[in-house]
Amino acid sequence: MSDVNPIALQKALGGISYPSSKDGIVKTGEGNGADDTVLSALRKLPDQQFTGPDDVQKAVF
């Protein structure tokens, strides 16, 4: 489904505190300078709480 590089995704999520909302994840990605591919994937996440990076990865991939 996704062309997102898993390492780039993890870098985009650096420093985030969980649980986090979709909005918090997108803002963290923007603040961490994530590329357009990663930000696009984060913006498509379901509007829910994520309990950790594994939750985010499952939703992206």
PDB file of N, CA, C, O and CB in Angstrom:
ATOM      1  N   MET A   1       0.815  -1.193   0.000  1.00  0.00           N
ATOM      2  CA  MET A   1       0.000   0.000   0.000  1.00  0.00           C
ATOM      3  C   MET A   1       0.863   1.263   0.000  1.00  0.00           C
ATOM      4  O   MET A   1       0.492   2.260  -0.619  1.00  0.00           O
ATOM      5  CB  MET A   1      -0.930  -0.005   1.200  1.00  0.00           C
ATOM      6  N   SER A   2       1.978   1.233   0.667  1.00  0.00           N
ATOM      7  CA  SER A   2       2.700   2.469   0.919  1.00  0.00           C
ATOM      8  C   SER A   2       4.122   2.419   0.386  1.00  0.00           C
ATOM      9  O   SER A   2       4.789   1.386   0.437  1.00  0.00           O
ATOM     10  CB  SER A   2       2.717   2.766   2.395  1.00  0.00           C
ATOM     11  N   ASP A   3       4.570   3.561  -0.127  1.00  0.00           N
ATOM     12  CA  ASP A   3       5.951   3.708  -0.578  1.00  0.00           C
ATOM     13  C   ASP A   3       6.819   4.318   0.514  1.00  0.00           C
ATOM     14  O   ASP A   3       7.948   4.735   0.258  1.00  0.00           O
ATOM     15  CB  ASP A   3       6.013   4.567  -1.841  1.00  0.00           C
ATOM     16  N   VAL A   4       6.292   4.369   1.722  1.00  0.00           N
ATOM     17  CA  VAL A   4       7.003   4.992   2.841  1.00  0.00           C
ATOM     18  C   VAL A   4       8.182   4.129   3.264  1.00  0.00           C
ATOM     19  O   VAL A   4       8.061   2.914   3.421  1.00  0.00           O
ATOM     20  CB  VAL A   4       6.053   5.219   4.034  1.00  0.00           C
ATOM     21  N   ASN A   5       9.304   4.771   3.441  1.00  0.00           N
ATOM     22  CA  ASN A   5      10.490   4.100   3.961  1.00  0.00           C
ATOM     23  C   ASN A   5      10.296   3.934   5.470  1.00  0.00           C
ATOM     24  O   ASN A   5      10.070   4.921   6.171  1.00  0.00           O
ATOM     25  CB  ASN A   5      11.809   4.912   3.632  1.00  0.00           C
ATOM     26  N   PRO A   6      10.380   2.694   5.985  1.00  0.00           N
ATOM     27  CA  PRO A   6      10.155   2.473   7.418  1.00  0.00           C
ATOM     28  C   PRO A   6      11.105   3.266   8.318  1.00  0.00           C
ATOM     29  O   PRO A   6      10.719   3.695   9.405  1.00  0.00           O
ATOM     30  CB  PRO A   6      10.292   1.006   7.728  1.00  0.00           C
ATOM     31  N   ILE A   7      12.339   3.459   7.866  1.00  0.00           N
ATOM     32  CA  ILE A   7      13.295   4.225   8.672  1.00  0.00           C
ATOM     33  C   ILE A   7      12.900   5.696   8.688  1.00  0.00           C
ATOM     34  O   ILE A   7      12.999   6.356   9.723  1.00  0.00           O
ATOM     35  CB  ILE A   7      14.735   4.060   8.124  1.00  0.00           C
ATOM     36  N   ALA A   8      12.459   6.205   7.557  1.00  0.00           N
ATOM     37  CA  ALA A   8      12.005   7.600   7.496  1.00  0.00           C
ATOM     38  C   ALA A   8      10.777   7.796   8.388  1.00  0.00           C
ATOM     39  O   ALA A   8      10.625   8.841   9.021  1.00  0.00           O
ATOM     40  CB  ALA A   8      11.679   8.007   6.034  1.00  0.00           C
ATOM     41  N   LEU A   9       9.909   6.793   8.432  1.00  0.00           N
ATOM     42  CA  LEU A   9       8.734   6.872   9.296  1.00  0.00           C
ATOM     43  C   LEU A   9       9.153   6.941  10.755  1.00  0.00           C
ATOM     44  O   LEU A   9       8.628   7.758  11.511  1.00  0.00           O
ATOM     45  CB  LEU A   9       7.808   5.670   9.063  1.00  0.00           C
ATOM     46  N   GLN A  10      10.076   6.110  11.152  1.00  0.00           N
ATOM     47  CA  GLN A  10      10.533   6.121  12.545  1.00  0.00           C
ATOM     48  C   GLN A  10      11.197   7.447  12.905  1.00  0.00           C
ATOM     49  O   GLN A  10      11.008   7.955  14.010  1.00  0.00           O
ATOM     50  CB  GLN A  10      11.508   4.967  12.794  1.00  0.00           C
ATOM     51  N   LYS A  11      11.969   8.007  11.983  1.00  0.00           N
ATOM     52  CA  LYS A  11      12.591   9.319  12.231  1.00  0.00           C
ATOM     53  C   LYS A  11      11.527  10.395  12.391  1.00  0.00           C
ATOM     54  O   LYS A  11      11.662  11.292  13.224  1.00  0.00           O
ATOM     55  CB  LYS A  11      13.551   9.694  11.083  1.00  0.00           C
ATOM     56  N   ALA A  12      10.469  10.303  11.591  1.00  0.00           N
ATOM     57  CA  ALA A  12       9.384  11.284  11.666  1.00  0.00           C
ATOM     58  C   ALA A  12       8.682  11.241  13.018  1.00  0.00           C
ATOM     59  O   ALA A  12       8.163  12.253  13.490  1.00  0.00           O
ATOM     60  CB  ALA A  12       8.372  11.040  10.548  1.00  0.00           C
ATOM     61  N   LEU A  13       8.669  10.055  13.642  1.00  0.00           N
ATOM     62  CA  LEU A  13       7.980   9.883  14.925  1.00  0.00           C
ATOM     63  C   LEU A  13       8.894  10.120  16.118  1.00  0.00           C
ATOM     64  O   LEU A  13       8.465   9.971  17.262  1.00  0.00           O
ATOM     65  CB  LEU A  13       7.393   8.495  15.012  1.00  0.00           C
ATOM     66  N   GLY A  14      10.133  10.484  15.871  1.00  0.00           N
ATOM     67  CA  GLY A  14      11.099  10.666  16.949  1.00  0.00           C
ATOM     68  C   GLY A  14      10.636  11.678  17.981  1.00  0.00           C
ATOM     69  O   GLY A  14      10.236  12.790  17.637  1.00  0.00           O
ATOM     70  N   GLY A  15      10.691  11.289  19.245  1.00  0.00           N
ATOM     71  CA  GLY A  15      10.361  12.185  20.342  1.00  0.00           C
ATOM     72  C   GLY A  15       8.893  12.260  20.705  1.00  0.00           C
ATOM     73  O   GLY A  15       8.523  12.993  21.622  1.00  0.00           O
ATOM     74  N   ILE A  16       8.056  11.526  20.014  1.00  0.00           N
ATOM     75  CA  ILE A  16       6.619  11.581  20.298  1.00  0.00           C
ATOM     76  C   ILE A  16       6.299  10.802  21.575  1.00  0.00           C
ATOM     77  O   ILE A  16       6.951   9.806  21.888  1.00  0.00           O
ATOM     78  CB  ILE A  16       5.807  11.017  19.107  1.00  0.00           C
ATOM     79  N   SER A  17       5.304  11.265  22.292  1.00  0.00           N
ATOM     80  CA  SER A  17       4.825  10.564  23.484  1.00  0.00           C
ATOM     81  C   SER A  17       3.532   9.834  23.129  1.00  0.00           C
ATOM     82  O   SER A  17       2.642  10.393  22.489  1.00  0.00           O
ATOM     83  CB  SER A  17       4.600  11.557  24.679  1.00  0.00           C
ATOM     84  N   TYR A  18       3.450   8.609  23.545  1.00  0.00           N
ATOM     85  CA  TYR A  18       2.242   7.804  23.309  1.00  0.00           C
ATOM     86  C   TYR A  18       1.489   7.630  24.605  1.00  0.00           C
ATOM     87  O   TYR A  18       2.108   7.636  25.669  1.00  0.00           O
ATOM     88  CB  TYR A  18       2.596   6.425  22.706  1.00  0.00           C
ATOM     89  N   PRO A  19       0.168   7.474  24.564  1.00  0.00           N
ATOM     90  CA  PRO A  19      -0.658   7.453  23.346  1.00  0.00           C
ATOM     91  C   PRO A  19      -0.710   8.826  22.693  1.00  0.00           C
ATOM     92  O   PRO A  19      -0.554   9.857  23.346  1.00  0.00           O
ATOM     93  CB  PRO A  19      -2.082   6.976  23.670  1.00  0.00           C
ATOM     94  N   SER A  20      -0.934   8.806  21.387  1.00  0.00           N
ATOM     95  CA  SER A  20      -0.997  10.042  20.613  1.00  0.00           C
ATOM     96  C   SER A  20      -2.119   9.956  19.593  1.00  0.00           C
ATOM     97  O   SER A  20      -2.433   8.885  19.074  1.00  0.00           O
ATOM     98  CB  SER A  20       0.347  10.323  19.914  1.00  0.00           C
ATOM     99  N   SER A  21      -2.713  11.108  19.319  1.00  0.00           N
ATOM    100  CA  SER A  21      -3.758  11.190  18.303  1.00  0.00           C
ATOM    101  C   SER A  21      -3.132  11.314  16.923  1.00  0.00           C
ATOM    102  O   SER A  21      -1.933  11.556  16.788  1.00  0.00           O
ATOM    103  CB  SER A  21      -4.696  12.381  18.577  1.00  0.00           C
ATOM    104  N   LYS A  22      -3.956  11.147  15.910  1.00  0.00           N
ATOM    105  CA  LYS A  22      -3.501  11.347  14.532  1.00  0.00           C
ATOM    106  C   LYS A  22      -2.913  12.746  14.389  1.00  0.00           C
ATOM    107  O   LYS A  22      -1.847  12.909  13.797  1.00  0.00           O
ATOM    108  CB  LYS A  22      -4.669  11.138  13.525  1.00  0.00           C
ATOM    109  N   ASP A  23      -3.593  13.757  14.923  1.00  0.00           N
ATOM    110  CA  ASP A  23      -3.112  15.137  14.807  1.00  0.00           C
ATOM    111  C   ASP A  23      -1.736  15.301  15.444  1.00  0.00           C
ATOM    112  O   ASP A  23      -0.868  15.977  14.892  1.00  0.00           O
ATOM    113  CB  ASP A  23      -4.105  16.103  15.458  1.00  0.00           C
ATOM    114  N   GLY A  24      -1.541  14.683  16.601  1.00  0.00           N
ATOM    115  CA  GLY A  24      -0.249  14.758  17.275  1.00  0.00           C
ATOM    116  C   GLY A  24       0.848  14.098  16.467  1.00  0.00           C
ATOM    117  O   GLY A  24       1.981  14.578  16.428  1.00  0.00           O
ATOM    118  N   ILE A  25       0.508  13.005  15.827  1.00  0.00           N
ATOM    119  CA  ILE A  25       1.488  12.287  15.001  1.00  0.00           C
ATOM    120  C   ILE A  25       1.864  13.116  13.779  1.00  0.00           C
ATOM    121  O   ILE A  25       3.041  13.208  13.429  1.00  0.00           O
ATOM    122  CB  ILE A  25       0.931  10.915  14.563  1.00  0.00           C
ATOM    123  N   VAL A  26       0.872  13.719  13.130  1.00  0.00           N
ATOM    124  CA  VAL A  26       1.148  14.554  11.954  1.00  0.00           C
ATOM    125  C   VAL A  26       1.996  15.754  12.356  1.00  0.00           C
ATOM    126  O   VAL A  26       2.963  16.085  11.668  1.00  0.00           O
ATOM    127  CB  VAL A  26      -0.171  15.025  11.288  1.00  0.00           C
ATOM    128  N   LYS A  27       1.650  16.403  13.450  1.00  0.00           N
ATOM    129  CA  LYS A  27       2.421  17.569  13.903  1.00  0.00           C
ATOM    130  C   LYS A  27       3.857  17.181  14.252  1.00  0.00           C
ATOM    131  O   LYS A  27       4.791  17.931  13.969  1.00  0.00           O
ATOM    132  CB  LYS A  27       1.742  18.220  15.122  1.00  0.00           C
ATOM    133  N   THR A  28       4.031  16.021  14.861  1.00  0.00           N
ATOM    134  CA  THR A  28       5.386  15.556  15.176  1.00  0.00           C
ATOM    135  C   THR A  28       6.171  15.312  13.898  1.00  0.00           C
ATOM    136  O   THR A  28       7.333  15.704  13.794  1.00  0.00           O
ATOM    137  CB  THR A  28       5.341  14.272  16.025  1.00  0.00           C
ATOM    138  N   GLY A  29       5.542  14.669  12.929  1.00  0.00           N
ATOM    139  CA  GLY A  29       6.202  14.434  11.645  1.00  0.00           C
ATOM    140  C   GLY A  29       6.614  15.726  10.964  1.00  0.00           C
ATOM    141  O   GLY A  29       7.721  15.834  10.437  1.00  0.00           O
ATOM    142  N   GLU A  30       5.721  16.704  10.978  1.00  0.00           N
ATOM    143  CA  GLU A  30       6.044  18.008  10.387  1.00  0.00           C
ATOM    144  C   GLU A  30       7.219  18.652  11.130  1.00  0.00           C
ATOM    145  O   GLU A  30       8.142  19.176  10.508  1.00  0.00           O
ATOM    146  CB  GLU A  30       4.805  18.945  10.419  1.00  0.00           C
ATOM    147  N   GLY A  31       7.176  18.608  12.449  1.00  0.00           N
ATOM    148  CA  GLY A  31       8.232  19.207  13.259  1.00  0.00           C
ATOM    149  C   GLY A  31       9.576  18.527  13.082  1.00  0.00           C
ATOM    150  O   GLY A  31      10.624  19.155  13.234  1.00  0.00           O
ATOM    151  N   ASN A  32       9.543  17.235  12.758  1.00  0.00           N
ATOM    152  CA  ASN A  32      10.777  16.475  12.552  1.00  0.00           C
ATOM    153  C   ASN A  32      11.269  16.536  11.107  1.00  0.00           C
ATOM    154  O   ASN A  32      12.251  15.882  10.754  1.00  0.00           O
ATOM    155  CB  ASN A  32      10.565  15.030  12.955  1.00  0.00           C
ATOM    156  N   GLY A  33      10.590  17.318  10.276  1.00  0.00           N
ATOM    157  CA  GLY A  33      11.045  17.491   8.897  1.00  0.00           C
ATOM    158  C   GLY A  33      10.813  16.287   8.008  1.00  0.00           C
ATOM    159  O   GLY A  33      11.592  16.026   7.091  1.00  0.00           O
ATOM    160  N   ALA A  34       9.751  15.555   8.272  1.00  0.00           N
ATOM    161  CA  ALA A  34       9.445  14.379   7.449  1.00  0.00           C
ATOM    162  C   ALA A  34       9.217  14.784   5.998  1.00  0.00           C
ATOM    163  O   ALA A  34       8.723  15.876   5.713  1.00  0.00           O
ATOM    164  CB  ALA A  34       8.205  13.641   7.994  1.00  0.00           C
ATOM    165  N   ASP A  35       9.584  13.887   5.087  1.00  0.00           N
ATOM    166  CA  ASP A  35       9.389  14.188   3.668  1.00  0.00           C
ATOM    167  C   ASP A  35       7.912  14.072   3.292  1.00  0.00           C
ATOM    168  O   ASP A  35       7.087  13.610   4.080  1.00  0.00           O
ATOM    169  CB  ASP A  35      10.238  13.241   2.793  1.00  0.00           C
ATOM    170  N   ASP A  36       7.598  14.503   2.070  1.00  0.00           N
ATOM    171  CA  ASP A  36       6.201  14.542   1.620  1.00  0.00           C
ATOM    172  C   ASP A  36       5.543  13.173   1.611  1.00  0.00           C
ATOM    173  O   ASP A  36       4.351  13.061   1.897  1.00  0.00           O
ATOM    174  CB  ASP A  36       6.121  15.140   0.240  1.00  0.00           C
ATOM    175  N   THR A  37       6.299  12.130   1.287  1.00  0.00           N
ATOM    176  CA  THR A  37       5.743  10.779   1.248  1.00  0.00           C
ATOM    177  C   THR A  37       5.293  10.346   2.643  1.00  0.00           C
ATOM    178  O   THR A  37       4.205   9.796   2.813  1.00  0.00           O
ATOM    179  CB  THR A  37       6.777   9.784   0.685  1.00  0.00           C
ATOM    180  N   VAL A  38       6.137  10.600   3.626  1.00  0.00           N
ATOM    181  CA  VAL A  38       5.804  10.230   5.013  1.00  0.00           C
ATOM    182  C   VAL A  38       4.633  11.069   5.505  1.00  0.00           C
ATOM    183  O   VAL A  38       3.693  10.534   6.091  1.00  0.00           O
ATOM    184  CB  VAL A  38       7.031  10.417   5.949  1.00  0.00           C
ATOM    185  N   LEU A  39       4.679  12.375   5.274  1.00  0.00           N
ATOM    186  CA  LEU A  39       3.596  13.237   5.747  1.00  0.00           C
ATOM    187  C   LEU A  39       2.269  12.863   5.100  1.00  0.00           C
ATOM    188  O   LEU A  39       1.230  12.881   5.761  1.00  0.00           O
ATOM    189  CB  LEU A  39       3.921  14.704   5.463  1.00  0.00           C
ATOM    190  N   SER A  40       2.292  12.528   3.829  1.00  0.00           N
ATOM    191  CA  SER A  40       1.065  12.107   3.152  1.00  0.00           C
ATOM    192  C   SER A  40       0.481  10.860   3.814  1.00  0.00           C
ATOM    193  O   SER A  40      -0.728  10.772   4.030  1.00  0.00           O
ATOM    194  CB  SER A  40       1.340  11.837   1.661  1.00  0.00           C
ATOM    195  N   ALA A  41       1.344   9.902   4.134  1.00  0.00           N
ATOM    196  CA  ALA A  41       0.888   8.671   4.796  1.00  0.00           C
ATOM    197  C   ALA A  41       0.336   8.977   6.186  1.00  0.00           C
ATOM    198  O   ALA A  41      -0.683   8.413   6.585  1.00  0.00           O
ATOM    199  CB  ALA A  41       2.042   7.652   4.898  1.00  0.00           C
ATOM    200  N   LEU A  42       1.000   9.863   6.923  1.00  0.00           N
ATOM    201  CA  LEU A  42       0.528  10.201   8.264  1.00  0.00           C
ATOM    202  C   LEU A  42      -0.829  10.910   8.213  1.00  0.00           C
ATOM    203  O   LEU A  42      -1.681  10.696   9.075  1.00  0.00           O
ATOM    204  CB  LEU A  42       1.557  11.083   8.980  1.00  0.00           C
ATOM    205  N   ARG A  43      -1.014  11.736   7.216  1.00  0.00           N
ATOM    206  CA  ARG A  43      -2.292  12.457   7.086  1.00  0.00           C
ATOM    207  C   ARG A  43      -3.446  11.527   6.717  1.00  0.00           C
ATOM    208  O   ARG A  43      -4.610  11.871   6.922  1.00  0.00           O
ATOM    209  CB  ARG A  43      -2.170  13.558   6.035  1.00  0.00           C
ATOM    210  N   LYS A  44      -3.129  10.358   6.177  1.00  0.00           N
ATOM    211  CA  LYS A  44      -4.160   9.377   5.809  1.00  0.00           C
ATOM    212  C   LYS A  44      -4.482   8.408   6.947  1.00  0.00           C
ATOM    213  O   LYS A  44      -5.343   7.542   6.792  1.00  0.00           O
ATOM    214  CB  LYS A  44      -3.712   8.590   4.586  1.00  0.00           C
ATOM    215  N   LEU A  45      -3.809   8.541   8.075  1.00  0.00           N
ATOM    216  CA  LEU A  45      -4.082   7.653   9.205  1.00  0.00           C
ATOM    217  C   LEU A  45      -5.518   7.808   9.664  1.00  0.00           C
ATOM    218  O   LEU A  45      -6.105   8.879   9.508  1.00  0.00           O
ATOM    219  CB  LEU A  45      -3.121   7.936  10.367  1.00  0.00           C
ATOM    220  N   PRO A  46      -6.098   6.747  10.234  1.00  0.00           N
ATOM    221  CA  PRO A  46      -7.442   6.886  10.800  1.00  0.00           C
ATOM    222  C   PRO A  46      -7.399   7.825  12.004  1.00  0.00           C
ATOM    223  O   PRO A  46      -6.382   7.937  12.689  1.00  0.00           O
ATOM    224  CB  PRO A  46      -8.016   5.501  11.210  1.00  0.00           C
ATOM    225  N   ASP A  47      -8.512   8.490  12.242  1.00  0.00           N
ATOM    226  CA  ASP A  47      -8.607   9.436  13.349  1.00  0.00           C
ATOM    227  C   ASP A  47      -8.854   8.657  14.639  1.00  0.00           C
ATOM    228  O   ASP A  47      -9.996   8.426  15.035  1.00  0.00           O
ATOM    229  CB  ASP A  47      -9.740  10.482  13.101  1.00  0.00           C
ATOM    230  N   GLN A  48      -7.760   8.260  15.282  1.00  0.00           N
ATOM    231  CA  GLN A  48      -7.833   7.445  16.498  1.00  0.00           C
ATOM    232  C   GLN A  48      -6.604   7.686  17.350  1.00  0.00           C
ATOM    233  O   GLN A  48      -5.689   8.406  16.952  1.00  0.00           O
ATOM    234  CB  GLN A  48      -7.964   5.944  16.155  1.00  0.00           C
ATOM    235  N   GLN A  49      -6.590   7.083  18.515  1.00  0.00           N
ATOM    236  CA  GLN A  49      -5.421   7.128  19.388  1.00  0.00           C
ATOM    237  C   GLN A  49      -4.492   5.975  19.019  1.00  0.00           C
ATOM    238  O   GLN A  49      -4.940   4.853  18.786  1.00  0.00           O
ATOM    239  CB  GLN A  49      -5.836   7.052  20.892  1.00  0.00           C
ATOM    240  N   PHE A  50      -3.213   6.262  18.969  1.00  0.00           N
ATOM    241  CA  PHE A  50      -2.202   5.249  18.696  1.00  0.00           C
ATOM    242  C   PHE A  50      -1.389   5.046  19.964  1.00  0.00           C
ATOM    243  O   PHE A  50      -0.947   6.010  20.590  1.00  0.00           O
ATOM    244  CB  PHE A  50      -1.287   5.659  17.494  1.00  0.00           C
ATOM    245  N   THR A  51      -1.194   3.782  20.339  1.00  0.00           N
ATOM    246  CA  THR A  51      -0.540   3.475  21.610  1.00  0.00           C
ATOM    247  C   THR A  51       0.973   3.339  21.495  1.00  0.00           C
ATOM    248  O   THR A  51       1.666   3.291  22.511  1.00  0.00           O
ATOM    249  CB  THR A  51      -1.107   2.209  22.175  1.00  0.00           C
ATOM    250  N   GLY A  52       1.490   3.277  20.282  1.00  0.00           N
ATOM    251  CA  GLY A  52       2.935   3.148  20.110  1.00  0.00           C
ATOM    252  C   GLY A  52       3.302   3.146  18.644  1.00  0.00           C
ATOM    253  O   GLY A  52       2.423   3.160  17.783  1.00  0.00           O
ATOM    254  N   PRO A  53       4.600   3.128  18.349  1.00  0.00           N
ATOM    255  CA  PRO A  53       5.041   3.164  16.956  1.00  0.00           C
ATOM    256  C   PRO A  53       4.568   1.959  16.136  1.00  0.00           C
ATOM    257  O   PRO A  53       4.376   2.067  14.925  1.00  0.00           O
ATOM    258  CB  PRO A  53       6.543   3.243  16.907  1.00  0.00           C
ATOM    259  N   ASP A  54       4.384   0.822  16.791  1.00  0.00           N
ATOM    260  CA  ASP A  54       3.888  -0.350  16.056  1.00  0.00           C
ATOM    261  C   ASP A  54       2.483  -0.106  15.527  1.00  0.00           C
ATOM    262  O   ASP A  54       2.152  -0.530  14.420  1.00  0.00           O
ATOM    263  CB  ASP A  54       3.900  -1.596  16.954  1.00  0.00           C
ATOM    264  N   ASP A  55       1.651   0.579  16.317  1.00  0.00           N
ATOM    265  CA  ASP A  55       0.296   0.919  15.862  1.00  0.00           C
ATOM    266  C   ASP A  55       0.345   1.801  14.615  1.00  0.00           C
ATOM    267  O   ASP A  55      -0.417   1.603  13.669  1.00  0.00           O
ATOM    268  CB  ASP A  55      -0.487   1.634  16.984  1.00  0.00           C
ATOM    269  N   VAL A  56       1.244   2.765  14.629  1.00  0.00           N
ATOM    270  CA  VAL A  56       1.367   3.676  13.501  1.00  0.00           C
ATOM    271  C   VAL A  56       1.847   2.910  12.276  1.00  0.00           C
ATOM    272  O   VAL A  56       1.300   3.075  11.185  1.00  0.00           O
ATOM    273  CB  VAL A  56       2.333   4.835  13.833  1.00  0.00           C
ATOM    274  N   GLN A  57       2.861   2.077  12.448  1.00  0.00           N
ATOM    275  CA  GLN A  57       3.388   1.304  11.316  1.00  0.00           C
ATOM    276  C   GLN A  57       2.318   0.395  10.732  1.00  0.00           C
ATOM    277  O   GLN A  57       2.201   0.293   9.510  1.00  0.00           O
ATOM    278  CB  GLN A  57       4.602   0.470  11.751  1.00  0.00           C
ATOM    279  N   LYS A  58       1.541  -0.260  11.569  1.00  0.00           N
ATOM    280  CA  LYS A  58       0.476  -1.137  11.056  1.00  0.00           C
ATOM    281  C   LYS A  58      -0.529  -0.342  10.244  1.00  0.00           C
ATOM    282  O   LYS A  58      -1.012  -0.816   9.216  1.00  0.00           O
ATOM    283  CB  LYS A  58      -0.238  -1.861  12.211  1.00  0.00           C
ATOM    284  N   ALA A  59      -0.847   0.864  10.696  1.00  0.00           N
ATOM    285  CA  ALA A  59      -1.821   1.690   9.968  1.00  0.00           C
ATOM    286  C   ALA A  59      -1.257   2.216   8.652  1.00  0.00           C
ATOM    287  O   ALA A  59      -1.997   2.378   7.682  1.00  0.00           O
ATOM    288  CB  ALA A  59      -2.270   2.862  10.837  1.00  0.00           C
ATOM    289  N   VAL A  60       0.039   2.482   8.610  1.00  0.00           N
ATOM    290  CA  VAL A  60       0.661   3.010   7.389  1.00  0.00           C
ATOM    291  C   VAL A  60       0.874   1.901   6.366  1.00  0.00           C
ATOM    292  O   VAL A  60       0.601   2.074   5.178  1.00  0.00           O
ATOM    293  CB  VAL A  60       2.002   3.690   7.717  1.00  0.00           C
ATOM    294  N   PHE A  61       1.372   0.742   6.850  1.00  0.00           N
ATOM    295  CA  PHE A  61       1.699  -0.345   5.933  1.00  0.00           C
ATOM    296  C   PHE A  61       0.572  -1.344   5.854  1.00  0.00           C
ATOM    297  O   PHE A  61       0.673  -2.331   5.125  1.00  0.00           O
ATOM    298  CB  PHE A  61       2.976  -1.040   6.359  1.00  0.00           C
TER     299      PHE A  61
END
